[in-house]
Amino acid sequence: MAIEYSDFEKVEMRVGIIKEVNDFPNARKPAYKLLIDFGDGIGVKRSSAQITNYSKEALIGRKVIAVVNFKPKKVADFSSEVLVLGALTDHGVMLLGVDEPTEPGSRIA
């Protein structure tokens, strides 16, 4: 299905840095609760992410790409404020990120 470019422009994707990772035993599917820093202007947001193929230690400090302008989604007893993006593979979700130095909150174009 084709969308208009103006539809894509409505999706606000930003660079964030994972600051905290916690287990999420109440989730239906294995997931973590994340705190992600998007810098000044957006601040720290919460996300539920099915990325348990990564260790919690490997996620702390990692830069990720997330959609920051969806309405919060209730996941079990948790309000997920942003959607962390990744590629679906046979080995789990492989997170999207950036290689070059980028500040938290940088917009993805």
N, C-alpha and C positions, 0 to 999 in steps of 0.2 A: 504494500500500500504506500503510495507516494504522499508526502506531506509538503506543505509550502515552507519555504525558508523562514517565513514569519512565525511558523509554528515552532521551529527549532530555536529561534531567538528567544522564545518564552522560557526555555529550559535554562536555568542558571546553574552552571557547573563551576565548582571552585576547587582549588587545591587546599587540602587540610593536612594537619599533622596529628596522628593518633597519639594522644597523651595518656590514655588509660584504657585497659582491657580487662573486662570481668566476665566470668562465666555467666551463662543465662539458662539455668536449669528449667525455668518455666516455659521456655520456647518449645513449640511443637517439633521443630527441626533443630539440630545442633546449631547453636549460634553464640556469638559473644555480644556483650553490651560494650559499646565504645564511647569514649569521650574524644571528640576531635576538635582541634583548635583551627579556626578559619581566620584568625587574625582580627585586627581592628575592624569594626563595622559589622561583622557577622558574629564574632566571638566563638565560644565553645558550644558545640552542639552534640546531641546524643544520637546514637544510631544502633540498631540491632542489625548484625551482619552475619550471614551464614558463611563465615570464612574460617571455620575451625580446622581447615587443612593447614593453617598457619599456627605456629606456637604463639602464645601471648607475648613472649619475650621478643619474637621476631617482628611483631606488629608495633610495639612501642617506638615512637619516633619516626615511623614510616610515613612518607607522604602518600596521600591517596587523592583520588578525584571523587567528588560527590555532588549530587544534585541537592541544592540547598533551598529551593523554593517550592517543594511539594508541601502540602498540608501534612502535619504530623500523623503518623500511622500507629495505631495501637497494636502492639505485638505482645500477647499475653498481658502481663501487668506493667508493661513498659511503653513509653511514648517515644517512638523513633522519629527524630526530627529531620534527618537527612538520609539520602540513599547513596551508599558507597557503591561505586561502579567497578565491575570486574567482568572478565570473560568466563563463560561457563565451559568447563572442560571435564574430561573423564576423571581428573584428579582434584576436582573441586573448583571453587571460584578463584581465578587468578586476578589479583587486584590490578587496576589501571593506576598508573602513577606517572611521574615526570622524572627525567634524568638530570636535566640542567638545574642549576640553583633557581629556585622559585620561592617566593614569599607566600606564607599562608594567606588565603583569600584571593590569590591570583585567579582571574576568570579564565575559563577554558573557552576557546573560540573555535 
